[in-house]
Amino acid sequence: MKEQTGSVILRCDEVTVDFDGFKAVQGMNFSLTRGELRFLIGPNGAGKTTMLDVICGKVKPAEGKVLFGGGVDITRKKEHQIAELGIGRKFQTPSIFPSLTVFENFEIAMKQNRGVFAAMRAKLRREERERIAAQLALVGLEEKAAWRAGGLSHGEKQWLEIGMMLLQEPEILLLDEPVAGMTDGETEKTGELLQQIRKTQSIVVVEHDMEFVRSFASKVTVMHEGKLLKEGSMEDVQRDNRVTEVYLGKRRDADASRSTA
């Protein structure tokens, strides 16, 4: 049984990542509670994606610790070990099987440990079909279950991969710019989908779309030059002069320059 909503499920203590002398992350502290949808924002090069890489095990920190669940130290564990524990990572580009149908993609995700061809040969049990049907409904693809995944829109491909990840029953989802390249309608639907998912999972989203963040964030973590700059509600973050200077202000300046060009 999962712990109650509000308890800490992930904690990063004094994490430092050093790439040949360049500190991409410097003494970063970060914690996530169960059922939380957290947005991680900041200018390019702030260390946001590197933090996701550390949490999922793709990058090992030079210093610090990452603790998961009831305090399990996952700092030195391999990516597949961390995934098995319950942390799923989604990258910007959808990782799906475009020549297979949407349903077949879900089928493979459910039986990933068997391999692609073994999964396709194995007969689905009734409860497995019901689980896939539930995920199809959640991500809004039930009417496209028989479509080839390669024929889906960009947004639909993103939802398909999120649904595939959910079949692995992770406790935490790590999403890197999930709405990049989406239409306004797809972006809105993605935000609504994340609100649904947070009822059973915790989510960390790296995002540059500030309108999307404003619409769906309850708590925001701002990074700058590999460090924690500010944490709190979007309103708190927007009122902070340091954030305005290093991130939001720069973005407004850039927008103004484009509008007068």
C-alpha positions in Angstrom: 0.0 0.0 0.0 1.3 3.5 -0.9 2.0 6.0 1.8 -0.5 8.8 2.3 -0.5 11.8 0.0 1.8 14.5 1.4 4.7 12.3 2.6 8.1 12.8 1.1 8.7 10.3 -1.8 12.0 11.8 -3.2 14.8 13.8 -1.6 17.9 15.1 -3.2 20.5 16.3 -0.7 23.4 18.7 -1.7 23.6 17.2 -5.2 26.6 18.3 -7.3 27.3 17.2 -10.9 30.7 17.9 -12.3 31.4 17.5 -16.1 35.2 17.8 -16.4 35.4 20.8 -14.1 32.1 22.4 -15.1 29.6 22.1 -12.3 26.2 21.7 -14.0 24.5 21.3 -10.6 25.9 22.8 -7.4 24.7 21.7 -4.0 21.1 21.3 -5.1 18.5 20.3 -2.5 15.1 19.1 -3.8 12.2 17.2 -2.3 9.0 15.9 -3.7 5.9 14.7 -1.9 3.4 12.0 -2.9 0.7 13.2 -5.2 2.6 16.3 -6.1 2.9 17.9 -9.6 6.1 19.9 -9.4 7.4 22.1 -12.2 11.2 22.7 -12.5 12.0 25.8 -14.4 14.9 28.1 -15.2 16.9 29.5 -18.1 18.8 27.3 -20.5 21.8 25.8 -18.8 20.3 26.1 -15.3 20.7 22.3 -14.7 17.1 21.2 -14.8 17.5 18.3 -17.2 20.7 17.3 -15.4 18.7 17.0 -12.2 16.3 14.6 -14.0 19.3 12.7 -15.2 20.6 12.3 -11.7 17.2 11.2 -10.3 16.8 8.5 -13.0 20.4 7.3 -12.7 21.6 8.5 -16.2 24.1 10.8 -14.5 26.0 10.1 -11.3 26.6 13.1 -9.0 30.1 13.9 -7.8 28.6 14.7 -4.4 25.3 14.4 -2.6 22.6 11.8 -2.2 19.3 10.9 -3.8 16.8 9.1 -1.5 13.6 7.5 -2.8 10.5 6.2 -1.0 11.2 5.4 2.6 14.8 6.6 2.4 16.3 4.1 -0.1 19.6 5.5 -1.3 19.5 5.3 -5.2 22.4 7.6 -5.8 24.7 4.9 -7.2 22.0 2.5 -8.6 21.8 1.9 -12.4 19.1 3.3 -14.6 17.2 0.0 -14.9 17.4 -0.6 -11.1 15.9 2.8 -10.4 13.1 2.2 -13.0 12.3 -1.1 -11.4 12.0 0.7 -8.0 9.3 3.0 -9.5 10.8 6.1 -11.2 9.9 6.5 -14.9 11.7 9.0 -17.1 10.2 10.4 -20.3 12.5 12.4 -22.7 11.4 15.1 -25.1 11.2 12.9 -28.2 8.5 10.2 -27.9 9.9 6.7 -27.6 7.2 4.5 -29.3 7.0 1.8 -31.9 5.6 3.8 -34.9 4.9 0.7 -37.1 2.8 -1.0 -34.4 -0.7 0.0 -33.4 -1.5 2.1 -30.3 -2.9 -1.0 -28.6 0.2 -3.1 -29.5 2.5 -0.3 -28.0 0.6 -0.6 -24.7 0.8 -4.4 -24.9 4.6 -4.3 -25.2 4.9 -1.7 -22.4 2.9 -4.0 -20.1 5.2 -7.0 -20.8 8.4 -5.1 -21.4 10.5 -7.7 -19.5 9.6 -10.3 -22.1 11.0 -8.4 -25.0 9.1 -7.1 -28.0 8.5 -10.3 -29.9 7.8 -12.4 -26.9 5.3 -9.8 -25.7 3.5 -9.8 -29.1 3.2 -13.6 -29.0 2.0 -13.8 -25.4 -1.8 -13.9 -25.0 -3.3 -11.1 -22.9 -5.2 -12.0 -19.9 -8.6 -10.4 -19.2 -7.2 -8.2 -16.5 -4.4 -7.0 -18.7 -6.8 -6.0 -21.4 -8.8 -4.1 -18.9 -5.7 -2.3 -17.7 -4.8 -1.3 -21.2 -8.4 -0.2 -21.9 -8.2 2.0 -18.8 -4.9 3.6 -19.9 -6.3 4.2 -23.4 -9.3 6.0 -21.9 -7.0 8.0 -19.5 -4.8 9.4 -22.3 -7.8 9.8 -24.7 -6.7 7.3 -27.3 -9.4 4.7 -27.0 -10.9 5.5 -30.4 -7.4 5.2 -32.0 -6.4 1.9 -30.4 -6.1 0.3 -33.9 -4.2 3.2 -35.4 -0.5 2.8 -36.3 1.3 4.9 -33.7 3.3 6.6 -36.4 0.1 8.2 -37.8 -0.8 10.0 -34.5 -0.3 13.7 -34.0 2.8 14.8 -32.0 0.6 15.4 -28.9 -1.0 12.0 -29.2 2.4 10.3 -29.5 3.4 12.0 -26.2 0.2 10.8 -24.5 0.8 7.3 -25.8 4.2 7.2 -24.3 2.9 8.6 -21.0 0.3 5.9 -21.0 2.9 3.2 -21.7 5.0 4.5 -18.8 1.9 4.3 -16.5 1.4 0.6 -17.3 4.8 0.1 -15.5 3.1 1.5 -12.4 5.9 4.0 -11.5 5.5 6.0 -8.3 7.3 9.0 -9.9 7.1 10.3 -13.5 9.9 12.6 -14.7 8.9 14.5 -17.8 11.2 16.7 -19.9 9.3 19.5 -21.8 6.2 17.3 -22.5 4.3 20.1 -24.3 7.1 21.3 -26.6 5.7 21.3 -30.2 2.1 20.8 -29.2 -0.9 22.8 -30.3 -2.7 25.0 -27.8 -5.5 22.3 -27.5 -3.0 19.5 -27.0 -1.1 21.6 -24.4 -4.3 22.2 -22.4 -5.3 18.5 -22.6 -1.8 17.5 -21.4 -2.2 19.7 -18.4 -5.5 18.1 -17.6 -4.0 14.7 -18.0 -1.2 15.5 -15.6 -3.8 16.6 -13.0 -5.4 13.2 -13.4 -2.2 11.3 -13.1 -1.1 13.1 -9.9 -4.0 11.4 -8.1 -2.0 8.2 -8.1 1.6 9.3 -9.0 4.0 12.1 -8.2 5.3 14.1 -11.2 8.3 16.3 -11.9 8.1 18.4 -15.1 10.9 20.4 -16.7 9.2 23.1 -18.7 9.9 26.3 -20.6 6.3 27.1 -21.5 5.4 29.6 -18.8 1.8 29.9 -19.7 1.5 26.1 -19.3 3.3 26.4 -15.9 1.0 29.2 -14.7 -2.1 27.2 -15.6 -1.2 24.0 -13.9 1.6 24.5 -11.3 0.9 24.4 -7.6 4.6 24.5 -6.7 7.5 25.6 -8.7 11.3 25.1 -8.3 13.5 27.6 -10.0 17.1 26.8 -10.9 19.9 29.1 -12.0 23.5 28.2 -12.7 23.0 24.7 -11.2 21.6 26.0 -7.9 18.2 26.4 -6.3 17.1 30.0 -6.8 13.5 30.0 -5.5 10.8 27.6 -4.6 7.1 28.2 -4.0 3.9 29.0 -5.7 4.0 30.5 -9.2 2.8 33.8 -7.6 5.7 33.8 -5.2 8.2 33.0 -7.9 6.9 35.8 -10.2 7.2 38.3 -7.4 10.8 37.4 -6.7 13.2 40.1 -8.2 16.0 37.6 -8.6 13.8 35.3 -10.7 12.6 38.3 -12.8 16.2 39.3 -13.4 17.7 35.9 -14.3 14.7 34.2 -16.1 11.3 35.8 -16.4 12.7 39.3 -17.1 15.1 38.0 -19.8 12.2 36.1 -21.5 10.1 39.3 -21.6 13.0 41.2 -23.0 13.5 38.6 -25.7 9.7 38.7 -26.5 9.8 42.5 -26.8 12.8 42.3 -29.1 11.0 39.9 -31.4 7.9 42.0 -31.5 9.8 45.1 -32.6 12.1 43.3 -35.1 
